[in-house]
Amino acid sequence: STRTTPPRSDRPTACGKHPAQRPDRNFDTLQAYRLPPYCPQLNPDEGVWAHLKKSLGNLAACTTDQLATQVRTRLKKMQYRPDLLDGFIAETGLTLAS
């Protein structure tokens, strides 16, 4: 059974099934929302992995070490492209809190 707590604030937080994320904790300033167990539309990292897989599409790595090296290199390159990373967040419809 799911225990619900009355809204106590206008500051939402997401919670899952992990004990640390349960809404029945005594947090006076948080409001809990249950999300689906798997929600790729709200995960910016789904865009990261899709972009990475697309960039590796024509790669002919001979060994897993070569593949791992290419993956690390391409992830590192993404790290220096804030416009690309912002795009992954924008795809979710979520906004960054400032």
KEKE-3310 file (N, C-alpha, C; in steps of 0.2 Angstrom, whole numbers, plus 5000, padded with zeros to 4 digits):
npx = (5004:5002:5008:5001:5006:4999:5000:5013:5020:5026:5037:5041:5046:5054:5050:5055:5055:5065:5071:5077:5070:5057:5041:5036:5044:5049:5048:5046:5046:5045:5036:5029:5030:5024:5033:5033:5040:5050:5055:5059:5057:5059:5072:5087:5099:5096:5096:5109:5115:5109:5114:5127:5127:5123:5134:5143:5140:5146:5158:5171:5177:5190:5193:5186:5193:5197:5184:5180:5189:5185:5172:5174:5182:5172:5162:5169:5171:5158:5156:5162:5153:5142:5130:5125:5123:5113:5103:5100:5093:5083:5075:5068:5059:5060:5067:5082:5085:5089)
npy = (4994:5011:5025:5041:5058:5074:5089:5100:5111:5122:5117:5105:5088:5073:5056:5039:5021:5018:5017:5029:5038:5039:5045:5046:5050:5063:5077:5093:5103:5098:5092:5077:5067:5054:5045:5036:5019:5018:5030:5036:5048:5058:5058:5065:5058:5048:5054:5057:5044:5039:5048:5045:5032:5033:5040:5031:5022:5018:5013:5002:4993:4983:4977:4975:4984:4994:4999:5004:5014:5023:5026:5032:5043:5050:5053:5062:5072:5076:5082:5095:5102:5112:5117:5105:5097:5105:5104:5090:5091:5100:5092:5084:5093:5098:5110:5118:5122:5138)
npz = (5000:4997:5005:5007:5009:5015:5004:5008:5004:4991:4985:4974:4975:4968:4970:4973:4974:4982:4999:5004:4997:5000:5003:5015:5025:5037:5031:5032:5022:5009:4995:4989:4974:4965:4953:4937:4937:4927:4917:4903:4896:4905:4908:4906:4903:4895:4882:4881:4880:4868:4859:4860:4856:4843:4838:4838:4828:4816:4819:4819:4830:4836:4848:4864:4873:4864:4860:4872:4874:4864:4868:4880:4875:4867:4876:4884:4875:4874:4886:4885:4878:4881:4875:4869:4880:4887:4877:4879:4891:4889:4880:4889:4894:4906:4918:4923:4940:4947)
capx = (5000:5006:5006:5002:5006:4996:5005:5015:5024:5025:5043:5040:5052:5052:5052:5055:5054:5071:5069:5079:5066:5050:5038:5033:5049:5046:5051:5041:5047:5044:5030:5032:5026:5026:5034:5033:5046:5055:5052:5064:5055:5061:5079:5092:5104:5094:5098:5116:5116:5106:5119:5133:5126:5123:5141:5147:5136:5150:5164:5173:5182:5192:5193:5182:5197:5196:5177:5179:5193:5181:5166:5177:5184:5166:5159:5173:5170:5152:5157:5164:5148:5136:5124:5123:5120:5107:5098:5097:5089:5077:5071:5064:5054:5062:5071:5087:5084:5095)
capy = (5000:5017:5030:5048:5064:5080:5094:5105:5116:5122:5115:5098:5083:5066:5050:5032:5016:5017:5019:5036:5043:5038:5052:5046:5054:5069:5083:5098:5108:5095:5088:5071:5065:5047:5044:5029:5016:5019:5036:5039:5055:5063:5056:5068:5054:5044:5058:5056:5037:5039:5052:5041:5026:5036:5042:5024:5018:5016:5011:4995:4992:4976:4974:4979:4990:5000:5002:5007:5020:5027:5028:5037:5049:5053:5056:5067:5078:5079:5086:5101:5105:5114:5117:5099:5095:5108:5101:5084:5093:5103:5087:5082:5098:5100:5116:5118:5127:5142)
capz = (5000:4996:5010:5004:5014:5012:5002:5014:5002:4984:4982:4973:4974:4965:4974:4970:4979:4987:5006:5005:4993:5002:5005:5022:5029:5040:5029:5032:5017:5003:4993:4986:4968:4963:4946:4935:4939:4922:4913:4899:4894:4910:4910:4901:4901:4889:4876:4881:4878:4861:4855:4860:4852:4836:4835:4837:4823:4810:4822:4819:4835:4835:4854:4869:4875:4859:4861:4879:4873:4860:4872:4885:4872:4865:4882:4886:4871:4875:4892:4884:4873:4885:4871:4868:4886:4888:4873:4882:4897:4885:4877:4894:4896:4913:4918:4929:4945:4948)
cpx = (5004:5003:5006:5002:5003:5002:5007:5019:5023:5032:5042:5047:5049:5054:5051:5053:5060:5069:5071:5074:5059:5047:5035:5039:5046:5050:5046:5041:5046:5037:5032:5027:5028:5027:5034:5040:5052:5052:5057:5063:5058:5069:5084:5097:5102:5096:5106:5118:5114:5111:5125:5133:5126:5130:5145:5145:5141:5157:5165:5179:5183:5191:5188:5186:5197:5189:5177:5183:5188:5175:5169:5179:5178:5162:5163:5172:5163:5152:5159:5159:5142:5130:5121:5120:5114:5102:5095:5092:5083:5073:5066:5058:5055:5066:5076:5085:5090:5096)
cpy = (5006:5022:5037:5053:5070:5085:5099:5111:5116:5120:5107:5094:5076:5061:5044:5027:5014:5020:5027:5041:5042:5044:5052:5048:5060:5075:5088:5103:5105:5092:5083:5069:5058:5047:5037:5026:5017:5025:5039:5046:5060:5062:5059:5063:5049:5048:5057:5049:5037:5043:5048:5035:5028:5037:5036:5020:5015:5014:5004:4993:4984:4973:4978:4985:4996:5003:5006:5014:5025:5030:5034:5044:5053:5056:5062:5073:5081:5084:5093:5105:5106:5114:5110:5096:5098:5106:5094:5085:5096:5098:5084:5086:5100:5106:5115:5124:5131:5144)
cpz = (5000:5001:5007:5010:5011:5010:5008:5011:4994:4981:4981:4973:4971:4970:4971:4975:4984:4994:5007:5002:4995:5005:5012:5027:5032:5038:5028:5026:5010:5002:4988:4980:4966:4956:4944:4937:4933:4918:4909:4897:4899:4912:4905:4899:4896:4882:4875:4878:4870:4857:4855:4855:4844:4833:4835:4832:4818:4813:4821:4824:4835:4842:4859:4872:4870:4859:4867:4878:4869:4864:4877:4881:4870:4871:4885:4882:4872:4881:4891:4879:4877:4881:4870:4874:4888:4883:4876:4888:4894:4882:4882:4896:4903:4913:4924:4934:4946:4955)
residu = (SER:THR:ARG:THR:THR:PRO:PRO:ARG:SER:ASP:ARG:PRO:THR:ALA:CYS:GLY:LYS:HIS:PRO:ALA:GLN:ARG:PRO:ASP:ARG:ASN:PHE:ASP:THR:LEU:GLN:ALA:TYR:ARG:LEU:PRO:PRO:TYR:CYS:PRO:GLN:LEU:ASN:PRO:ASP:GLU:GLY:VAL:TRP:ALA:HIS:LEU:LYS:LYS:SER:LEU:GLY:ASN:LEU:ALA:ALA:CYS:THR:THR:ASP:GLN:LEU:ALA:THR:GLN:VAL:ARG:THR:ARG:LEU:LYS:LYS:MET:GLN:TYR:ARG:PRO:ASP:LEU:LEU:ASP:GLY:PHE:ILE:ALA:GLU:THR:GLY:LEU:THR:LEU:ALA:SER)
# end
